[in-house]
């Protein structure tokens, strides 16, 4: 029987399956992953780092990224079963004589600080937070109303520095909390919009869309216009909302045909959205005003999209 993939695993596998166009982002990711996941030992008076994971895709990604970017180091892999009855493997990656590598990646296990040489712009902040989530992050399924995303670390000072990275990412407002659980410090979010923003920051856009879609289905009866009233922080957020709208419009068109709308304004809005997923609500309002020869406001557009979403939810319910 095939094991069900958790949402946390889905997010992580999306991250390691993405194309990393920026080397600086990848280096920041490796720095965070090794800082949180790495265990130091000494072999023949030389520093050795061990990285461990139960996910073959993650460890393969870390291994190949290190081999491609740090060719002078001896990096090996092995694996073992936790027990004779277990089918699951644990993978271990070893980096021998790693002192210079730790310096290149600005990794220190004795200081809590995160070096500005690794994290210095939005791209590197994104990579560093992605690496931290890969190393020790978890997130609840979007099917549950108990929203929770966390990253754990053994250092209180490092946890504080990691949480400060969110305040430096000015494109999206984030405010994580920190708590202690046994011998670890947990950086966490419980607000659904902040979890969504975090997924956008680290580059897990497909998982973010699934998270938002599930949230919309569950919460529609109590707050039908929540997604429409989001203060869009950047183009990534705008595109995600637009893609959800396009999906809903296409579904309605397949079932009913949007040309059968009795409201020409709503029909025209659907065609405009299908043609362009980057237009903001204000831009859509301007296009409608120009085409119809009458004033259409951003509020009108929001109202029309709420009606479209309500129809989509209704049709989905009938066809389940």
Secondary structure, 3 states (H helix, E strand, C coil): CCCCCCHHHHHHHHHHHCCCCCHHHHHHHHHHHHHHHCEEEEECCEEEEEEEECCHHHHHHHHHHHHHHCCCCEEEEEEEECCCCCCCEEEEEEEECCHHHHHHCCCCCCCCCCCCCCCCCHHHHHHHHHHHHHHHEEECCCCCCCCCEEEEECCHHHHHHHHHHHHHCCCCCCCCEEEEECCEEEEEECCHHHHHHHHHHHCCHHHHHHHHHHHHHHHCCCCCCCCCCCCCCCHHHHHHHHHHHHHHHHHHHHHCCHHHCCCHHHHHHHHHHHHCCCCCHHHHHHHHHHHHCCCCCHHHHHHHHHHHHHHHHHHHHHCC
